[in-house]
Amino acid sequence: MYEGVLEGLMGILTWKSMMLMVIGVGIASFFAAAPGIGGLLLLSLLMPYAITLTPYEFIALIIGAATVGNTANTFTSVLVGVPGGSGSQATVLDGYPMAKKGEANRAFGAAFLGSAVGAVIGAATFILTLPIFTPLVLSLGSPEFLMLVLWGLSAVSVLGGKEPIKGLTCAVIGMGIALIGTDTRTGIERFTFGTGYLESPISVVIIAMGIFAMPEMFELMVKRTRIAEVQSLGKGLVEGMKDVFRHWWLVVRSSMVGVWVGILPGLGSSVADWFAYAHAVQTEKNRENFGKGDVRGVLAPESSNNAKEGGDLIPTLLFGIPGGSSMAIILIGLYAVGIQTGEAMLTTQQPFMFAMIWTLVIANFMATGLALIFAPQFSKACTVAYYYLVPAILMFCLVGAFSVNLDLPDIYTFVVFTIIGIVLKRYGWPRPPLLVAVVLGPQVQQYLWLSVDRYGLEWLGHRGVILLLLLIIATIAWPIYRQRKSRQKAMDMDLVHEVRRPMEKGSMTVALGLAVIFGLMMWQGTHWPLRASIAVYFVGILGLMLVAMQVTRDAITLASIRRGEGEAVVPYTGEERHRELVAALWVAGLVGSVLLVGFHLTFLVFPLLYAWAHGGNWRQALWTAFGGTALIVFVFDYMYNAIWPKPPLTGWLYTALGM
């Protein structure tokens, strides 16, 4: 093991790996500091380039970028009360009040150093648990791995959201998407509709950008939110760092909460900070100041969200089960560069595992140093107006989708998943389960086939299978029980008290549409051999059962609303609907322009038009336009030597320029 530790460190300390780590940390810090941009979007944009690197270089760039986002996203949480990401939601409760009291720098000092300490604790926990997990991983067979994968799906579906049925349904949708393509066991083409494009699996990068990044940008286009001006940072940066040592036991406990959440597949940073904050409120003395600007309310969530990254690596690397949405994308990238999880990670590829641990620690200290030194500069990202931010992110998403295969059908696929993501977000369907299920779907099919082929039905009686089945049942039942109990007595941990929107009718429409899709899937499965269709029947039957439960629940909620019971509902206004239509037209215009005149001209013109239409400054819009165009020219024309499709209206220009 010690040889693996040293070899992993040496692989990371090469000049190119360190340079890529610095770049990844710097970009991730900016993305996290800018409101409305999440880690999933950053990973989606970096992944097409990262998979062309060597394994150590990939680790330095992607792991470095992925594990530091929870450090810099503290800026928006503290300065303007807007979470920079899911891992900084609970920080708002006390960080923003501290900023209003002139203690923003103190909050920064506590948050940044607390995050670094949490990362070290998370990495140490991973190494210390290796002697426990190594023999466990090596003793598992395909039935146990199947149940572990299903446990991961149940965890991410149920524990991450308030509506467990919707979460489970979205997981089934993801498994259904994973069925698309050529079945490796029979050679049957499933749901390809006669197109060669769908014979291969749909890229997870495209799905992630479509269902995560674009709905957030669409919402920003509708709300037209301009982030408030940054208040004075005040003094006390060093004082906040001292708070880490004053409350060291809270930092350690909160870090362990983060590690525990990371180990449980599917939970992720979306709940780690809340768990730690709740733990602090329930265990600390003098709790009356929580929510009013107590530094302990910053230390607890910030130390947990980076410790969570170390815990995330345990199920991801040792069992091949992503600990969250970000790890799901990373898992795909690991396979792309030749890094295998599970038994190989503990034997032949052990140095890569330790390289990730070293990167986790080094990158977090880099991010902490950057955040402490450049706090005034990073905080300026909080003031970026939507009419500059939106065009840049929309363009990055489009070129990111195209860059996966340098093929136009990827653009069409991206648009489809954008629509899916917007619909899911509007009507309260959680999106992380869908993405994780797309990643785990092939594993479910593979382990199921191996289990039946090797053991018949006897594997259902294995002790490990029974134990994990009980764990799955508990994973599904516990949050439902906790939710019912919390209605009577619970701590209010909602981040933003938004008005209650009418969504039941839309939710029922979505559910009925899914019922039709699941039924058609099963009908199509009757045309294939049982070996190729058994997974289709599994997805279809489970999906229909969950959809029926959700329709019933929505109908009951609608009936109670009509009786005047429950929470008051505020309908969408005519102005809001008009803005949604306008936003949809802008997105459609951008996609249409790319298809008709090409990326280069579109990237030059679109930011200028969008800024002009919304009252932006031409000079800043020009920076966005020329910056976006220069980026695609450098990355694709200079580095990739990409062959661009000839757009119908300007194909002659691409031919003349030799592009």
C-alpha positions in Angstrom: 0.0 0.0 0.0 2.8 2.4 0.8 4.3 1.9 -2.7 0.9 2.9 -4.1 0.7 6.0 -1.9 4.2 7.1 -3.2 3.5 6.2 -6.8 0.2 8.1 -6.7 1.9 11.2 -5.3 4.6 11.1 -7.9 2.0 10.8 -10.7 0.3 14.0 -9.4 3.5 16.0 -8.9 4.5 16.1 -12.5 4.5 19.6 -14.0 1.6 19.0 -16.4 -0.5 17.4 -13.7 0.1 20.2 -11.3 -0.6 22.8 -14.0 -3.9 21.1 -14.8 -4.8 20.9 -11.1 -4.2 24.7 -10.8 -6.3 25.4 -13.8 -9.1 23.1 -12.6 -9.0 24.7 -9.1 -9.0 28.2 -10.5 -11.9 27.6 -12.9 -13.9 25.7 -10.3 -13.4 28.5 -7.8 -14.7 31.1 -10.4 -17.6 28.9 -11.4 -18.6 28.3 -7.8 -18.3 32.0 -6.9 -20.5 33.0 -9.9 -24.3 32.6 -9.0 -26.3 30.2 -11.0 -23.4 28.0 -12.1 -22.9 24.6 -10.5 -20.3 21.9 -10.3 -22.2 19.6 -12.7 -22.0 22.2 -15.4 -18.3 22.7 -14.9 -17.6 19.0 -15.1 -19.8 18.6 -18.1 -17.8 21.4 -19.9 -14.4 20.0 -18.9 -15.1 16.3 -19.5 -14.8 16.3 -23.3 -11.2 17.6 -23.0 -10.3 15.7 -19.8 -11.0 12.2 -21.4 -8.2 12.9 -23.9 -5.6 13.1 -21.1 -3.5 10.4 -19.3 -5.0 8.9 -16.1 -2.9 11.1 -13.7 -3.6 14.2 -15.7 -7.3 13.4 -15.8 -7.3 13.0 -12.0 -5.5 16.2 -11.4 -7.9 18.2 -13.6 -11.2 16.6 -12.8 -10.8 15.6 -9.2 -9.2 19.0 -8.5 -12.1 20.8 -10.1 -14.8 18.6 -8.6 -13.7 18.7 -5.0 -13.1 22.4 -4.5 -16.5 23.9 -5.6 -17.9 23.7 -2.1 -15.1 26.2 -1.0 -15.7 29.1 -3.4 -19.5 28.8 -3.5 -19.5 30.3 0.0 -19.1 33.8 -1.5 -22.6 34.0 -2.8 -24.1 32.3 0.3 -22.4 34.9 2.6 -22.5 38.1 0.5 -25.9 38.0 -1.1 -27.8 35.1 0.5 -27.8 33.1 -2.7 -26.3 29.6 -2.6 -23.5 29.1 -5.1 -24.3 25.4 -5.1 -26.1 22.7 -3.3 -23.3 22.2 -0.7 -23.6 25.8 0.5 -27.3 26.1 1.1 -27.2 25.8 4.9 -24.4 28.4 5.0 -26.9 31.1 4.1 -28.7 30.8 7.4 -25.9 32.3 9.4 -23.4 33.5 6.8 -25.6 36.1 5.2 -26.7 37.6 8.6 -22.9 37.8 9.5 -22.3 39.7 6.3 -25.2 42.1 7.1 -23.5 42.7 10.5 -20.2 43.5 8.8 -18.6 40.1 9.6 -18.4 38.7 6.1 -14.6 38.3 6.2 -14.9 36.5 9.5 -17.4 34.1 7.9 -15.0 33.6 5.0 -12.1 32.8 7.2 -14.1 30.3 9.2 -15.7 28.7 6.1 -12.5 28.4 4.0 -10.2 27.0 6.7 -13.1 24.8 7.9 -13.5 23.4 4.4 -9.7 22.6 4.2 -9.8 20.8 7.5 -12.9 18.9 6.5 -11.1 17.7 3.3 -8.2 16.4 5.3 -10.5 14.5 7.6 -12.4 13.1 4.6 -9.2 11.9 3.0 -7.9 10.4 6.2 -11.1 8.5 6.7 -10.9 7.0 3.3 -7.3 5.7 3.9 -8.2 4.4 7.4 -11.2 2.5 6.2 -9.3 0.7 3.4 -8.3 -2.3 5.6 -12.1 -2.8 6.3 -13.4 -2.3 2.8 -10.7 -4.2 0.9 -11.6 -7.7 1.9 -15.3 -6.8 1.7 -15.0 -5.7 -1.9 -13.0 -8.7 -2.9 -15.5 -11.1 -1.4 -18.6 -9.8 -3.2 -20.1 -11.5 -6.2 -22.5 -10.3 -8.9 -25.7 -10.7 -6.8 -24.3 -8.5 -4.0 -23.0 -5.9 -6.4 -26.5 -5.8 -8.0 -28.1 -5.1 -4.6 -25.5 -2.5 -3.9 -26.3 -0.7 -7.1 -30.0 -0.9 -6.3 -29.3 0.5 -2.9 -27.4 3.4 -4.5 -30.4 4.1 -6.7 -32.9 3.9 -3.8 -30.7 6.3 -1.7 -30.4 8.9 -4.3 -34.0 8.7 -5.2 -35.6 8.8 -1.8 -33.2 10.6 0.6 -32.4 13.5 -1.7 -35.9 15.0 -2.1 -39.2 15.7 -0.4 -41.3 13.4 -2.7 -39.9 9.9 -2.6 -42.3 8.6 -5.3 -41.2 11.2 -7.8 -37.6 10.4 -7.0 -38.0 6.7 -7.5 -39.9 7.3 -10.8 -37.1 9.5 -12.1 -34.7 6.7 -11.3 -36.8 4.4 -13.3 -36.8 6.9 -16.2 -33.0 7.0 -16.0 -32.9 3.2 -16.2 -35.2 3.4 -19.2 -32.8 5.8 -21.0 -30.0 3.4 -20.2 -31.8 0.7 -22.2 -31.5 2.7 -25.4 -28.8 1.2 -27.7 -27.5 -2.2 -28.7 -27.9 -4.9 -26.0 -24.4 -6.3 -25.5 -25.7 -9.7 -24.6 -28.0 -10.4 -27.5 -27.1 -7.8 -30.2 -30.7 -6.6 -30.2 -31.1 -2.9 -31.0 -33.5 -1.4 -28.4 -35.4 1.8 -28.9 -33.0 3.0 -31.7 -35.9 3.9 -34.0 -33.8 2.8 -37.0 -31.1 5.4 -36.4 -27.4 4.6 -36.2 -27.0 7.5 -33.7 -28.9 5.7 -30.9 -27.1 2.4 -31.3 -24.6 3.7 -28.8 -25.5 5.0 -25.3 -26.5 8.6 -25.0 -23.6 10.7 -23.5 -24.0 11.4 -19.8 -22.4 14.7 -20.3 -25.2 15.8 -22.7 -27.8 14.5 -20.3 -26.2 16.4 -17.4 -26.1 19.7 -19.2 -29.6 19.3 -20.5 -31.4 18.4 -17.2 -29.2 20.5 -14.8 -27.5 23.5 -16.4 -30.1 24.6 -18.9 -33.2 24.6 -16.5 -31.2 26.9 -14.1 -30.3 29.2 -17.0 -33.9 29.2 -18.2 -35.1 30.1 -14.7 -32.6 33.0 -14.6 -33.8 34.2 -17.9 -37.4 34.2 -16.6 -36.7 35.9 -13.3 -34.2 38.3 -14.8 -32.5 38.5 -11.5 -29.8 41.0 -10.9 -27.7 40.0 -7.8 -27.6 42.7 -5.2 -24.5 44.8 -4.8 -21.8 43.2 -2.5 -21.7 44.7 0.9 -18.6 45.6 2.8 -16.5 42.5 3.6 -15.5 44.0 6.9 -12.6 42.8 9.0 -11.9 39.5 10.8 -10.5 37.1 8.2 -8.0 35.9 10.8 -10.6 35.9 13.5 -12.7 33.5 11.5 -9.7 31.2 11.0 -9.3 31.2 14.8 -12.9 30.2 15.2 -12.0 26.9 13.5 -9.7 26.1 16.4 -12.1 27.5 19.1 -14.8 25.2 17.9 -12.5 22.4 16.8 -14.7 19.6 18.2 -17.7 20.9 16.2 -15.6 21.0 13.1 -14.5 17.4 13.6 -18.0 16.2 14.3 -19.4 18.0 11.3 -16.7 16.6 9.1 -17.6 13.1 10.2 -21.2 13.8 9.4 -20.1 14.8 5.9 -18.0 11.6 5.5 -21.0 9.5 6.6 -23.3 11.2 4.1 -20.7 10.7 1.4 -20.4 7.0 2.1 -24.1 6.5 1.7 -24.6 6.2 -2.1 -26.6 9.0 -3.7 -26.9 11.4 -0.8 -24.2 13.9 -1.8 -23.6 17.5 -0.7 -27.2 18.5 -1.2 -27.9 17.2 2.3 -24.5 17.0 3.9 -24.5 20.6 4.9 -28.1 20.4 6.2 -27.3 17.3 8.3 -24.3 19.0 9.8 -26.2 22.2 10.5 -29.0 20.3 12.2 -26.4 18.4 14.2 -24.8 21.7 15.4 -28.2 23.2 16.4 -29.2 20.1 18.3 -25.9 19.5 20.1 -24.3 22.9 20.7 -25.0 25.1 23.8 -26.4 28.6 23.5 -28.4 27.8 20.4 -30.5 31.0 20.4 -28.1 32.8 18.0 -28.3 30.2 15.2 -29.9 31.8 12.2 -28.9 35.2 13.3 -25.2 35.3 12.4 -23.5 32.6 14.6 -20.2 31.6 13.2 -20.9 28.0 14.3 -23.7 28.0 11.7 -21.0 28.6 9.1 -18.4 26.2 10.4 -20.7 23.1 10.6 -22.0 23.0 7.0 -18.7 24.2 5.4 -16.5 21.6 7.2 -19.0 18.9 6.3 -19.4 19.6 2.5 -15.7 19.1 1.7 -15.3 16.1 4.0 -18.2 14.6 2.1 -15.9 14.4 -1.0 -13.7 11.9 0.8 -16.7 9.9 1.7 -18.0 10.1 -1.8 -14.9 8.3 -3.1 -15.5 5.2 -1.0 -18.7 3.9 -2.8 -17.5 5.4 -6.2 -14.1 3.8 -6.3 -14.6 0.6 -4.3 -18.0 -0.4 -5.4 -18.5 1.5 -8.7 -21.5 3.3 -7.2 -21.4 7.1 -7.6 -21.8 8.9 -4.3 -23.7 11.7 -6.1 -24.4 13.4 -9.4 -20.9 14.8 -9.8 -19.4 11.4 -9.0 -21.6 9.9 -11.6 -20.0 12.0 -14.3 -16.5 11.4 -12.9 -17.2 7.7 -13.0 -17.8 7.8 -16.7 -14.6 9.8 -17.2 -12.6 7.3 -15.2 -13.7 4.5 -17.4 -13.0 6.6 -20.5 -9.3 7.0 -19.5 -8.9 3.3 -18.5 -9.4 3.5 -14.7 -11.5 0.7 -13.4 -13.4 0.7 -10.0 -13.9 -2.1 -7.6 -11.4 -4.9 -7.3 -8.9 -3.4 -9.8 -8.8 -0.2 -7.7 -7.5 -2.1 -4.8 -5.0 -4.2 -6.7 -3.5 -3.3 -10.1 -4.7 0.3 -10.2 -4.2 1.2 -6.5 -1.8 4.2 -7.3 -4.7 5.9 -9.2 -6.8 5.7 -6.0 -4.1 7.3 -3.9 -3.5 9.9 -6.6 -7.2 11.0 -6.1 -6.7 11.2 -2.3 -3.6 13.4 -2.8 -5.4 15.6 -5.3 -8.3 15.9 -2.9 -6.1 17.3 -0.1 -3.7 19.4 -2.3 -6.6 20.9 -4.4 -8.5 22.0 -1.3 -5.6 23.8 0.2 -5.0 25.5 -3.2 -8.7 26.6 -3.2 -8.5 27.8 0.3 -5.4 29.9 -0.4 -7.0 31.3 -3.5 -10.2 32.1 -1.7 -8.4 33.8 1.2 -6.1 35.9 -1.1 -8.6 36.8 -3.8 -11.8 37.2 -1.7 -12.5 40.8 -3.1 -11.9 39.7 -6.7 -14.0 36.5 -6.4 -16.8 38.4 -4.7 -17.3 40.5 -7.9 -18.7 37.4 -9.6 -21.7 37.8 -7.4 -22.6 41.0 -9.2 -22.6 39.5 -12.8 -25.9 40.5 -14.4 -28.0 37.9 -16.0 -27.8 39.4 -19.4 -24.0 38.7 -19.5 -24.1 35.4 -17.6 -26.9 33.7 -19.5 -25.4 34.0 -23.1 -22.0 32.8 -21.9 -23.4 29.7 -20.2 -25.9 28.9 -23.0 -23.0 29.0 -25.5 -20.8 26.9 -23.3 -23.5 24.3 -23.0 -24.1 24.1 -26.7 -20.5 23.8 -27.7 -20.0 21.3 -24.8 -22.8 19.1 -26.2 -21.4 19.3 -29.7 -17.9 18.6 -28.5 -18.8 15.1 -27.2 -18.8 13.6 -30.7 -18.4 16.6 -32.9 -21.8 15.6 -34.4 -24.9 17.6 -34.9 -27.3 14.9 -33.6 -25.8 15.6 -30.2 -27.3 19.1 -30.4 -30.7 17.7 -31.0 -30.3 15.3 -28.1 -29.2 18.2 -25.9 -32.3 20.1 -26.8 -34.5 17.1 -26.0 -33.0 16.8 -22.5 -33.2 20.5 -22.0 -36.9 20.3 -22.4 -37.1 17.3 -20.1 -35.0 19.1 -17.5 -37.2 22.2 -17.6 -40.4 20.2 -17.3 -39.0 18.1 -14.4 -37.9 21.2 -12.5 -41.1 23.2 -13.1 -43.4 20.4 -11.8 -41.2 19.2 -8.9 -39.6 16.0 -10.2 -36.1 15.6 -8.8 -33.4 15.4 -11.5 -30.4 13.8 -9.7 -32.0 10.3 -9.6 -32.4 10.3 -13.4 -28.8 11.1 -14.1 -27.4 8.6 -11.5 -29.8 5.9 -12.9 -28.5 6.5 -16.4 -25.0 5.7 -15.1 -26.0 2.7 -13.0 -28.5 1.3 -15.5 -25.9 -0.7 -17.5 -24.6 -2.1 -14.2 -28.1 -3.2 -13.1 -28.5 -5.1 -16.4 -25.0 -6.6 -16.3 -25.2 -7.8 -12.7 -28.7 -9.1 -13.1 -27.7 -11.1 -16.2 -24.6 -12.5 -14.5 -26.5 -13.4 -11.3 -29.2 -15.3 -13.2 -26.7 -17.0 -15.6 -24.5 -18.2 -12.7 -27.0 -19.0 -10.0 -30.4 -19.1 -11.5 -32.8 -17.9 -8.8 -30.7 -19.3 -5.9 -28.9 -15.9 -5.6 -32.1 -14.4 -4.1 -31.4 -16.5 -1.0 -27.8 -15.4 -0.4 -27.3 -13.8 3.0 -25.6 -10.7 1.5 -28.5 -10.3 -0.9 -31.1 -10.6 1.9 -29.2 -8.2 4.1 -28.8 -5.6 1.4 -32.5 -6.0 0.5 -33.4 -5.1 4.1 -31.1 -2.1 3.8 -32.9 -1.0 0.6 -36.3 -1.3 2.3 -35.0 0.7 5.3 -33.5 3.3 2.9 -36.9 3.8 1.3 -39.0 3.7 4.5 -36.8 5.8 6.8 -37.1 9.2 5.0 -40.9 8.6 4.6 -41.2 8.0 8.3 -39.0 11.0 9.1 -41.0 13.2 6.8 -44.3 12.3 8.5 -42.8 12.7 11.9 -41.3 16.1 11.0 -44.7 17.5 10.3 -45.4 17.5 14.0 -42.0 18.6 15.3 -39.1 19.5 13.0 -36.5 22.2 12.6 -37.3 24.5 9.7 -34.4 23.9 7.3 -35.9 25.2 4.0 -33.4 27.6 2.4 -35.7 29.8 0.5 -39.4 30.2 1.5 -40.7 30.5 -2.0 -44.4 30.9 -2.6 -46.3 27.6 -3.2 -46.8 27.2 -7.0 -49.6 25.2 -8.6 -47.9 22.1 -10.0 -50.2 19.2 -9.3 -52.0 19.4 -12.7 -48.7 19.5 -14.6 -47.3 16.8 -12.4 -50.3 14.5 -13.2 -49.8 15.3 -16.9 -46.2 14.3 -16.8 -47.1 11.1 -14.9 -49.8 10.1 -17.4 -47.3 10.8 -20.2 -44.8 8.5 -18.5 -47.5 5.8 -18.1 -47.9 5.9 -21.9 -44.2 5.7 -22.5 -43.7 2.8 -20.0 -46.6 0.9 -21.7 -45.2 1.4 -25.1 -41.8 0.2 -23.9 -43.3 -3.1 -22.6 -45.2 -3.6 -25.8 -42.0 -3.1 -27.8 -40.3 -5.6 -25.5 -42.7 -8.3 -26.6 -41.0 -8.3 -30.0 -37.6 -9.2 -28.5 -36.2 -12.4 -26.9 -36.8 -12.6 -23.1 -33.1 -12.2 -22.5 -33.1 -8.7 -24.1 -36.5 -7.7 -22.8 -36.5 -8.8 -19.2 -34.9 -5.4 -18.2 -37.5 -3.6 -20.2 -40.3 -5.4 -18.4 -38.7 -4.6 -15.1 -38.5 -0.9 -15.9 -42.0 -0.8 -17.4 -43.8 -2.6 -14.6 -42.0 -0.6 -11.8 -42.6 2.6 -13.6 -46.3 2.0 -14.1 -46.7 1.2 -10.4 -44.9 4.3 -9.3 -46.8 6.5 -11.8 -50.1 5.2 -10.5 -49.1 6.1 -6.9 -48.0 9.6 -7.9 -51.2 10.3 -9.9 -53.2 9.2 -6.8 -51.2 11.5 -4.5 -51.5 14.5 -6.9 -55.3 13.9 -7.2 -55.6 13.9 -3.4 -53.6 17.1 -3.1 -55.7 18.8 -5.8 -58.9 17.9 -4.0 -57.6 19.3 -0.7 -56.6 22.6 -2.4 -60.1 22.9 -3.9 -61.5 22.5 -0.4 -59.3 25.3 0.8 -57.1 23.1 2.9 -53.3 23.0 3.0 -50.8 25.6 1.9 -52.0 28.6 -0.1 -51.1 28.4 -3.8 -50.0 31.4 -5.8 -50.6 31.0 -9.5 -48.2 32.1 -12.2 -48.9 35.7 -13.5 -49.4 36.7 -17.1 -46.0 38.5 -16.9 -44.3 35.3 -15.8 -45.8 33.3 -18.5 -44.8 35.9 -21.1 -41.2 35.8 -19.8 -41.2 32.1 -20.1 -42.3 32.3 -23.7 -39.6 35.0 -24.4 -36.9 32.8 -22.8 -37.9 29.8 -24.8 -37.7 31.9 -28.0 -34.2 33.1 -27.1 -33.0 29.5 -26.5 -34.7 28.3 -29.7 -33.2 31.2 -31.6 -29.7 30.4 -30.3 -30.0 26.7 -31.3 -31.5 27.6 -34.7 -28.7 30.1 -35.4 -26.0 27.5 -34.6 -27.6 25.1 -37.0 -28.1 27.7 -39.8 -25.1 30.0 -39.6 -22.7 28.0 -37.4 -21.1 28.4 -33.9 -18.6 31.1 -34.7 -21.0 33.7 -36.1 -23.6 32.9 -33.5 -21.2 33.3 -30.6 -20.2 36.7 -32.0 -23.8 38.0 -32.4 -25.9 36.3 -29.7 -24.3 38.0 -26.6 -24.6 41.4 -28.2 -28.3 40.9 -29.1 -29.2 39.5 -25.7 -27.5 42.3 -23.8 -29.0 45.0 -26.1 -32.5 43.5 -25.7 -32.2 43.6 -21.8 -30.4 46.9 -21.4 -26.9 45.7 -21.0 -23.6 47.4 -21.7 -22.2 46.9 -25.2 -18.6 46.9 -24.0 -19.1 44.1 -21.6 -21.2 42.2 -24.1 -18.4 42.4 -26.6 -16.0 40.8 -24.0 -18.5 37.9 -23.7 -18.9 37.6 -27.5 -15.2 37.7 -28.4 -14.2 35.6 -25.4 -16.6 32.8 -26.3 -15.6 32.9 -30.0 -11.9 32.9 -29.0 -12.4 29.9 -26.7 -14.0 27.7 -29.4 -11.3 28.8 -31.9 -8.5 27.9 -29.5 -10.0 24.6 -28.2 -11.6 23.2 -31.3 -9.8 24.8 -34.3 -6.3 25.0 -32.8 -6.2 22.1 -30.4 -8.7 19.6 -31.8 -8.5 20.6 -35.5 -12.3 20.0 -35.5 -14.1 19.6 -38.8 -17.2 21.8 -38.4 -20.5 20.9 -40.1 -21.2 23.2 -43.0 -24.2 25.4 -42.0 -26.8 25.9 -44.8 -26.5 29.7 -44.9 -22.8 30.2 -44.3 -21.2 27.0 -45.4 -19.3 28.9 -48.1 -17.6 30.9 -45.4 -16.4 27.7 -43.6 -15.2 26.3 -46.9 -13.3 29.5 -47.7 -11.6 29.5 -44.3 -10.7 25.8 -44.5 -12.8 25.0 -41.3 
